[in-house]
């Protein structure tokens, strides 16, 4: 038997007889022996599970951070020094960082588990000519399955027979409406959305019945192929993690180099003992390490998570919060993301008249307008009899129903019929009452062979047949057309074909509606009754419209320097039309899947740099497009809701899945899930992401100068051969208590006014920009002057070393407090009402630190622990003066930088 599991892309080009011959199968199904052999050869019809990472592997992954290595080294060194309290505190910080990352980080393997659930649990199969209901896992290639409305396809199948079959493939292809299926073979190079003779595992039969032969099971199905792509996609790092890793390396090298220089200077120049200088060098390293920074970074990201949750963006992976702020391109799926995924009639075309239809979705709200003038439903019959007749056909020749619950309208039935039903209700008609007044006598259901639906209804003068269907089919059956005023004239086919073409170019799906009077007593409908002699009432133009909020969000993204790219499985004309309505540009031409197939990587990179719409894209295309954008140096956010989006969601820097209509596979692959399926929420999330980065940068700019001032004070003391102005344990008190308490409020800083008017940060922009480096050195020098100056001033006044160190610590903390008010605005002046009063959290933190320093200075148990002494009120006043001096000097520096056009971007 041939290896049919490896030739999945060819079955759509095979005729029915050829497919059965290749599979060594028959229309009556397989024999029990054949089933047994094939089950042994191909295995059960389920997806293989990827081996999940062990707990140890995941823990080690979270420990793989240079800054954490520095902290662990600091803990080991402080332990060797006998400072067990210091060691314990540092290790708590390390454990906290690893634990939070371990809990927040989503497991990518869950995406594969979610896809497995898409395979139907049961299947109706023919074996030896007998119908059986079996577990879908027992299906093998060559099995003949029976499909009916409501069934989830259990495997990939080639259709043998089909009657009125429609399959919803949106989760796999992005197609916005169910696909009418046929038995005839299609071209060998047809993309997956155009393989009309195929059905795929995990898709849903919405209408009709079929008999089909299984051509692929388990991992060989299209769903399984996507699962393998997910396994092969490496989880990329984020801009923040890359920056913090680079920052950690630089910081580590600076600390180690400085400590080594100090050790060499002391031993070689000063002639001090190696042991003594080693302890001094270790003390310097402890002072230089910003122990609170990893914890503050985690807290800042967690606060960003909470903020985004209030704006309908649920974060599954913590660093994704900040990554959103770096995004330069948003690749969005069309159906259900940029559009409503609810078909809507936008225009009604009659002979001599055209009506615009307002509103979107299935809610029956929206006016009918002629030349921008609204028509009241009550005046429709008098104003436009043809439109009135068309509305009756839309409501009666229809099997769908609409239901309202909590002011939300939901559809039961075909989306296109739902659009027609909504149109009729906008015209003031009640479908329920119409069906009572005009009972249906018979129906010719829609089938792909004849491409129309007809219903027979009783009327006062006899009976009437109402028809809707494909325009070219209906026009061939019509002899007359109804003018807007109700007069019937001979049909003008060329005119109508031109109108259909105009709507098709606008990306709209077009249906024609017609009617015919039949003699009294007619209660059976035959094809001959509608083959000719119909009167055309008009056309309706239908589209899945863009969300209003998505139009605004696209404009916001463009203002923020973010390019929006549409990648969809839908048709190119439709995608281009939606892109124009979204404001993505005027001269938009979609690049299609077959065109992408012919591109090499260089051509692909050039295409993604220019194009804004990619249509008929397969999962592989989406994955290649994201990778090409990343190769061009873009930071990519990818949105989507279908199984077909999952590999690209995982590959993107930020995968954004839809929470309401999204498949579980998409949610597990994404780093962010939108609770309201609203593209506009992405713009809000980008805003929050940029705020998080701003606050992280403020935190770094706040903490590092403090550590710099401490380190320089210790370094200068060793070089001068005098007593240390602050002891290592006092340094740890400041770093882990005062500094963290004050820095934490920076995580809550509100969004700055111009955050969405800036261009995206360059992906390679370092956390330590030239401005931040300048600020670190400048403020470190101020802190050095304050700490060392106050320590030496107290010693000159005859104070003990302990009292002088207490003043130095309090001066350091006081300078931190005033520096906090300055760093809240890196560029703008802080001497404003807002700047001085701060946020409530700032004031709480300041008073909290003030209380802690009172304990540090005056509480006996703290004096014993930290070797501090009580200070007089006058000494305390000088400490405050030193803090105020720092703020004044920094405000002067800001003013000079603003005058010179320098400072943070």
N, C-alpha and C positions, 0 to 999 in steps of 0.2 A: 504493500500500500504506500502511496506517495506521502512525502512529509508535508501534508497540507497545513500543519500548524505553522510552517515557516513561510507560507505563501499567502498570508492574510490579505495582502494588497492586491491580489489578482482575482479574487472570487467575484467581484462586481463586474468584471469584464467577461466572465464565463456565462454561456447560456445554461439553462436549467439542466438539460440532458448532460452537458459536459461536466457540470459541477457534480452531479450524482455519480457519473462515471469515474471522475477523479477520486471521489470519496469512497468508491466501491459501496455505494448505498443505493436504496430503492425508495420509491414514494411510500411503500408500506413500512419502512423503518428497518432497523437492524435486527439480527437474530440475537438470542441470549449469548451465544458463543462469541459473536463479533463484539458485543458490548464488553464481555469479560476481557477479551484480548486487548481491546483499545483502552480500557480503563487501566490495564497493567502497563500499556505503552505510554499513555499520555497523563496518567494520574487523575486525581479528582478535579472537578471543576471549581477550584477555589484558588485564591491568590496566595502565593508563598509569603510567609512572614519574614521580614528582615530581623536579624538578631539585634535586639535593643542593646544599647550601651549599658554596661554594668554600673552599679552605684559607684564603685571605686573609679571607673573611667570618667564618669561625669564629675565626680569630686575633683579628680586631678585636672580635668579640663578647666574647672573654675579656679583652681589654684595657679594655673599657668598665666601668671601676671607678674611682671618685673617688680611693680610696686609692692605686691604682696611678698615677693622674695625678700625685698629690703626689710619689710616689717618683720618677717620671720627671722631674718638675720639679726635684727635689732632685739627681738625677744630672746634669741639665743645668747647674744652678747650681754644683755642686761641680766640674764640668768647667771651667766658666768661671773658677772660682777657682784652677784648676790642681791640684786634689786628685784626680789620676787614679786613685789606688788606691780612694778613696772612691767615685768615679763607677763604677768597675768593679764594686765589691761591691754597690752599690745596683742596678745593671743586672742583675747575676746574680740578685738576689732577684726582680726583675720577671720575668725570663725563666723562672725556676723556677716562679713562680706561674702564668704563662700556659701553660707546658709541661704542668704537672700537670693543670690544668683541661682543656687541649686533649686530652690522652690519656684522662682519666677520663670526660669528657662523652660520653654515648651519642648517636649520631646518630638522630634521630627518623625519618629517611627509611627506616631499616632495617625499620620496622614495615610499610611499604608493600611492601618487597621480600619480607618473610615472607608477607604475604597472597597475593602473586602465586603462590607455590609451592603454595597450596592448590588452585588450579585443576588439574584432572586433565590429565595430558599426552596421553592418548588417549581416544577415544570410539568406540563402535560405533554406526553411523548407517545409516538406510535412505535411499537416494537412488535415485529411479526404480525403486523396488521391490526394489533389490538391497542386501544387507548389506555394509557397508564398515567397516574399522578405520582411522580417520583421526586426525591430530593434532588435539587439542581446540581449538587456536587457529584451525582452519578452520571451526568450527561457526558457524552463522548462525541468527537467529530464523526459525522455521518448519521447521528440521531435525527429523526424528523420530529419537530415540535409543533404544537398547535397554539396559536396566539389569538387572544381576544381582547376587547377593550378593557383597560384597567390593568393588564398584565405588565410586569417588569420583565424585560427580556433576560433570559437566564444565561445566554452565551451569545457570541457573534454568529449570525445566521445569514444564509442566502435564501431569499424568498423563492418558494416554489409556486405558490398560489396566493393571491391577495384579493380581498374584496373590501373596497372602501377603507383601506388601511391608512391610518395616520399615526406617526410616531413622534413623540416629543423628544428631540435630541439636543435640547438647549444646554443640558449639563455637559454634553460632550463637544458640541460644535459652536454654541453661542447663537444658533438660529433662533429667532424670536417667535416663530410660529411652528406648530407641528408640521412635519414633512409628509406630503402625499407620496405613498410608496407604490412601486410598480414591479412587475416581474422581469421585464426586459433588461438585458445587460446594458451597461453604460461604458463609456470610454475608459481605457486602461489608466489614463492619467487623471481621472476625475478625482477632485478632493473629497474628503470624507463626507462633507455635507451634501455632495451631489451624487452619492452612490445610492440611488433610489431603490435598487433591488436588494439592499443589505439592511440588516438590523443589528444593533450593537448592544452588548451586555450593559445592563444598568439603565437603559433608556426605557421610555414608557409608551405603551400603546394607548392612544387617546380615543381611537375610533376604529371600527371594522374588525375583520378576522383575517387570519393568514395561516398558511402551512409553510414551514421553512425547514431547511436542513442545517444542522450545526456545522460550522466550518472551523471554529476555534473555541477553545475552552481555557479557563483558568488564566495563567500568565500570558497565554498567546492571544488573548482578546485585546481589543483597543484599550479597555480599562486596565488590563494587566500590563500593557506596554507603557501606559502612563505611570503605573506603579513602579516599573523598572526605571523609568526616567527620574522619578522622585528619589529612588535609591542612589542614582548616579550623581545627583546634584549635591555639590559640597555646600555646607552651610557657611556662607561668607562672614567675615568679621564686619564690624560697623565702623564708620568714621570716628566715633567717639573712642571705641576700643583701640583703634589704630593710633589715635592721637595720644591717648593715655599711656599706651605701650611705649610710644616714642618718648613721651614726657618722662615716664618711669626710668627708661634707659639713660636719658640725659641726666636726670636727677641722681641716679645711682652713680654714674661716672663722676659727677661733680663732687658728691659726698665722699666717695672713696679716694678721689684724687686729692681733695682738700685734707682729708684725714692722713693720707700718706705723706703729703708735704709737711704737715704739722709734726708727724712722727719723725721724719728725717731732720727737720729743723731742730727739734728738741734734742735729738741724740747726737747729731753731727756738729751743729753750731753751738748749742748751749751746753752740750756735754752731759745732758740729763740721762738718767737710767732708762733702759729700754722698757722695763715693766711700767714705770711711772708714766712714760710718754704713751705707751699703749693704752693705758686707762684713760688718759687725756684725749687721745684720738677717738676712742670709743664714745666718750662723753660728747665730743663734737658731733659724731655721727648721729647719736640719739637726738641731739638738739636740732640737727638739720632735717631729720625725717619728719614730714608732715603726717603724723600718725592718724590724725582725724580725717585726712582727705578722702581715702577710700570710703569710709563710712558716710561722709557728707555727700560724695558723689552718688552713692546708692540711695541715700535719703532724697536727694534732689530728683533723681530719676523716678523714685517711688511717688513723690508728690506730683510729678508730671503725669504719672499713670492715673492718679486720683482725679486730677484736673481733666484729663482727656475722657475719663469715664463719665463725667458729668456732661460731656459734649458728644456722647454716643460712640466713642472710640475705645474699645477694650484692648488693652495691651497684654500680649502673651509673652513677649520677651523684652526684658527691661531696657537694654540699650536701644531698642527700636524707638523709644521716646525721643531721644536726641537725634537719631538718624533722620527722622522726619524733617528736622530743621535744616539738614544739609541737602535735602532732595533737590535735584536739578531737573529731573524729568519724571512725570507721572504717566505710566502706561496703563490705560484703563480699558477694560472690557466694555463693550457697548451695552448689550442687552441686560437690563436690570440694574446697571450701575450708572451709566450716563442717561439711560432711558428708563421709562417706568416699567417696562416689560408688560404693558397693558395696551393692546392694539386700540387705536382711536381713529374714527373717521374725521378727517380734516377738511374735506371738500366734497360737495355734492354737485355733479355736473348734469344738467338737463339741456335739452335742445333750446338754445337761445337764452339760457340762464345758468348762473353758477352761484352756489351758496358756500360761504365760509362757515365752518363749524368750530365754535370755541370750546374750550375745556379739554381736559386730558384724562385718560384712564376710563374706568367703568362707572364712575359717579356721573349720573345724568344731569350734570350742571353745565351750562354753557349756552350762549345764544346762537341762533342761526342768522347770518347776515348776508344781505344782498347789497353789493356796492357799499360796504361798511355800515349799512343801515340795518339794525336788528328787526327781525320779523317775529311778532308775537305768535305763539302756537295757534291761538284761536283764529288768526287771520291767514293761516297758511293755505287753507283750501281756496279762499277767494283770491289770494295773491299769486299762488302758484299751484294749480291743480296737479301738475305733473310731479312736483316734489311731494305733495300730499300722498299721491298714489304710491310713489317710491317708498315713502316711510311705512306705509301699510305692508308692502312686500317685505321690507327689512324686518318688521316685527313678526309677520305670520310665517314666512318661509325661513324658519329659524328653530333650531332645537336647543338653543342655550337658554340659561336663566340667570338672572342677577338677584343677589340677596344683599340686604343692608343689615349690618349689625354694628352698633356703637358708631354710627356715622361713617362706617367703612364699607364700601361696596365690593363684593367678591363675586367671581364668575364660576358657574358650573357649566362646563361645556367648552366648545371651540373658541379660541380668542377672537377670531375674525367674526364669528357670529355674535360674540359678546359686544364687539364694537358696533355692529348693526343694531343690536338691541338697545344699546345706550343712545344711539342716534335717534331711534324712534321715540324713546322716552324724552329726549331733549325737545322733540317736536310736539310734546304734550300727549302722546299716545300711551295707553296702558296695555302692555302685551297680554296680561291676564284677561282683561275685558274683551280685547279683540278676539282672542281664541274662543271665548264664550259666544260672541256675536257672529263669528265666522268660523265654525268648527271645521277642523281638518277632516277631509274624507279619505284622502289617500296621499301617498308620498313616493317620489322617486329619490332615494337618498343620493347624496354626493358620492361619486366614484371617480377615481383618477382616469378611467377610460373615457367617460363622457364629460367630466369636468363641470357639472352643474347639479343643482338640487331643485326639485320642483314639488310644489304642494298643491293639492286640489281642495277648494273651499266652496261651501254652499253660499249662494247669494240670493237676493230677492228675485232676480230674473233668471236664475238657473245655477250655473257653477262657473268658477273662475280658476285658472291655473296661474300660480305665481312662481317665478323662476329667478334664481340668482346663480352666477357662475363666472367663469373666465370670460373676459370681454370678447376675445376672438371667437369663442364657441357660441356665445349668446348672439352676437351680431350676425353670425351665419344662419341663425334660426329666426331672425326678425325680418319682417316685411315692412313695418311701419315704425315711426317714432312719434312720441307724444311731445308736442310743443309745450312751452311753459304755461300757456293759457288753457291747456287741455285739448287743443285741436290735434287730431292725428294726421300725419303726412307720411309720404313715402320715405323710407330710410335713406340716409346719406352715409354709406359705410366709410368712405374716405375721410369725412369730417370726424367721425367717431374714432377711427384708428389713429388719427393725428392727436386727438385729445388724450387717448390712452398713452401714446408715446410721450407726451408732455409730462404726464403724471409719473410714468416709469422713470423718466430722466430725473425727476425730483425724489426718486427713491421710494415712491409710494406703491403699495399693492393696490391694484384696481379690480373692482368687481362690477359687473353689469347686472341690472335688475330689469325684468320685463314681466308682461302678463299676457293672458289670452282668455277671452270669453269662450266658454264651451256650452253646448246645448243643455237644456234642462234634463234632469234625470241621470246625468253622468256622475257616477260615484266611484269609478275605477280609472286610474290614470295609467296610460301607456306611453311609451316613448314616441309613438306616432302622433300623439296629441300635441307634443311640443316640438316636433321636428321642424316645423315651419309655421309661418303665419303669426308670429309673436309681435307684440308692440313694445318697443324699447322705451323704458321710462327714464333711464339715465345711468350714470356711473357714480360710484363712491370711491374716493381715494383714501386709503387706510395706511397708517404708519404707527410704529411704536415710538411715541414722541419723546423728545428729551425732557428731563426733569427741569422745571423752572429754576430750582435751586442749583442744579448742576450748571446751568448757563451762567448764573452769577459766580459760582465757584471757579469755573474756567477763567472768567474775567479776573477774579482775584489772584489766581495762580499766575496768569500772564503778567499782572502788575507786580507780582513778587519775583518775577524773573524765572518762573518755572514753566517749562514746556509741557503741554499735555499731548500725548500720543494715543490714538485709538487703535487697539489691536482686537479684532473681532473675527468670529467665524462666519459672520453674515456676509451678504453680497456687497460688492464694492460700491455700486451706485447708491444703495441704501445707506451704507456707512458714510459715504462722502456727503450725502444730503444731511444726515444727522450732525456731522462735524460742522457744516456751514451754519446750521441752526444753533449749534452750541457756541458759535463765535470763534471757532478755531482757525478761521481764515475764509477767504472767498474762493480763491483758485486752488481748490483741493482735488487732487487725483489720488485715488487709492492704489496702493501696490498690493497685488493679489498673491495668494499662496503659491500658485504655479510660477509666478515671476520670482518669488523668494527662493523657490526650489532651484532655480537656475543660477542663483548668485553664489559666488564664493565669499569667503569671510571679508575680503577687502571691499567688495561691492556692497555687502551687507552693511558694513560700517559706514560707508558713504550714504547708503539709502536711509539709515536711521538718523543720520545727521541732518537730513533735509525733509523727509516725508513725515506727515502727521497722521496718516490713516493707512492701516494694513488690514486687508479684508481676506476672507476665506482662509484664515490662518489656522493651521493645525497646532496641536500642543508642541510639536518640535519647532515649528516656526516661532511661536511665542517665546520659547526658551532661547532660541538663537538670537532673536531680536533683543531680549534683555541682556544677553551676554555681549552682543555687539555694542549696545549703548554703554555698558560698563567698560568695554575695551576702549571706548572713546573718552573715558574719564568721567562719565556721568554717574551721579548717585541716583539710583532708580527705585521708584516706588511702583509696584505693580498691583493693580486692583483686579478682582475677579470673583466669580461666584461658582463657576462650574468645575467639574472634575478636570476638564481640559486646561484649566488655569493653574492647577496645583503645582506642576513642576516649575513654571515661571514665577509663581508666588514664592516658592522656596528659594529660587536662585536670586531674586531681586534683593537689593539692600534692605527694602522694607516691603514685605508682602502684606497687602491689605485685602482681607476677605470680607464678603458680605455676610452679616449675621442672620438676617431674616430669610432670604431666599437662597443663600449660599449653601452648597453641599458641605457635608461634614469634612470631606477630604480637603476642600479649599480652606475651611476654618483652621484645620490642623496644620496646613502648610504655611499659612500666613502668620506674620508676627503681630499683626493688628487685626481685630475683627470689628467692623462697623455695625453697631447694634441696630441702626435704622436704615441700612443699605443705601445711604445717601452720600453721593460723591461730595456734596458740600461739606460733610463732616471731615473729609480729608484736608480741606483748606483750613478748617479750625485746628485739626491735629498738627498741621505744619506750623501754624502760629504758635501752638503750645510747645512744639519741638524747638522752635527758635528761641522761645522764652527760656526753656530748660538750658539750652547752650549758653545763653546770655548769663543766666544765674550760675552755671558751672564756672564760666570764665571769671565772674565776679568772686566766686569762692576761691579759685586758684590765686587770683590777684590779691585776695585778702589774706590767705593762709601763708603763702610762701614768703612774703616779706617779714612776717612774724618769725618764721623759722630762720630766715636770713639774719634778722637782727639778733636773735638768740645765739646763732652760730658765730657770728662776727664778734659778739661780746665775749664768748668763751675763747675764741681764737686769739683775740687781742690780749686777753688776760694771760694766756699761756705764753704768748710771744713776749709780753712785758715781764713775765715772771711774777705776777701778783695774784692775789686771791680771786677765785671765780666770782663774778657778780651774781650769778644764779647757779644753783646746784642742779645736777641732772634730774633729781626727783622733782624739784620746783619747775623745771622745764616741762616735765611730763604733766604736771598739774595744769600748767598753762595750756599745753597743746591739746590735752584730752578733755579738759573741763571748760575753761574760759573760751578758748579759740573755737571749739566745737559748738558751744552754746551760741556764740555770736555768729559763727559762719552758717549755722543751720537756718537762721532767719533769712539769709540770702536765697535759700531754696524756695522761699514763699514770695519772693519779689514779684509784683504784678508785671504784666506784659507792657513793654515800652510802646509808645504811640506809633513809631515808624517801623515796627517790626516786619510788617507785610509790604512795605514799600522798598525794602532792601533787596538786592540781588542775592541769590543763594551763596553761602560761603563756598569758596573753592575747596574741593575735596582734599587737596594737599595742604591747606592752610594749617599750620601747627597751632596747638593750644597755646604755646608760648610765642605769641606774636612779638614783634619788635617793641610794641608799646608795653606789653605785659612784662617783657624782660627789663625794659627801662624802669617800669614802676617797681618791680621787685628790688632792683639795685638801689633806686632812689629811696624807697620807703625803708628798706633794710638799713640804709645809712642813717635815716632819721631815728629808727628804733635803736640802732647801736649808740647813737649820740644820747638818746634819752636814758637807756638802761645804764650805760657805762658812766655817763655824766652824773646821773642821780646817785649811783653807787659811790663814785669817787667824792661827790659833794658831801654825802653823809659821812664817809670815812674822814673827810677833812674837818667835819664838825665834831669829830671825836666819838662817833657812834660805833657800836660793836659791828663785827662782820655780819652777824645775824640780822641786826636792825637795818644795816645798809642793804643786805640782800632782800629783806622784806619790802623796803622802799623800791628797789629795782623791779621786783615782781609786780608790785602794785602799779608802778609807772608803766611797765610793759602792758598790763591789762587795761589801764586807763587809755593808753595810746591806741590799743586795739579798739576800744569803744568808739573813740572819736574817728578813727580810721574807718570804722564800719559805716558811719554816716557819709563819709567821703566816697567810699567804694561803691555805694548803692547807685551812684551816678558816675560812671567812668569818665564821661565827657562833660555832661551838664553840671552847672554849679549846684552845690549842696546847700548854699545859704539861701534857701527858699522856705516858704511856710511848710510845703510838703516835705522838703528835705530835712528840715529841723525836727518836725514832729514825728517823722517816720511812720511806719505802719504799726498797728497795735502789737504785732509780734516782735518788732524791733524794740519797742519800749519794754515789753515783758522780758525779753532777753537781757537788756541793759540792766534792769532792776534785779533780775536773777543773778547776773554776774556780780553786781554790786554787793548783794547779800552773801554770795559765796566768798568774795574777797574779805568781807567783814569777818566771816568765820575763819578764813585763812590767817587773818592778822590777829584776831582777838580770842578765838576759842582755844582753851588750853590744850585739848587733844590734838588740834591742828598744829599748834605751836610745837608740840612734841614730835609729831609726824614729819613736819616740813622745816623745822628749825627756824620758825618765824618769831617776830617779837611785835608787841603792841606799839603803835605809833601815835604821836600827838596830832591834834586837829590841824595845827599850823603846817606840819609836815605833809599831811594829807592834802592841804590846799596847793602846795607846790607840785604834788603829784598830778593834780587836776590841771594846773597851768601847763605842765609838760604835754598832757593829752590835747589841750586846746591848741597849743603851738603846732602840733602835728597837723591838725585839721586846717589851720590858717595857711600853713606852708603849702599843703596839698591843693588848696583852693587857688592860691596864687599860681602854682604849677599848671593847673587846669586852664586858667585864664591865658597863660602864656602859650600853651599848646593850641588852644582854640584860635588865638591870634595868628599863630604860625600855620594853622591848617593841619596840625598834626593830631595824634591821639588815636583812639580805637576807631575802627571803621564802623 
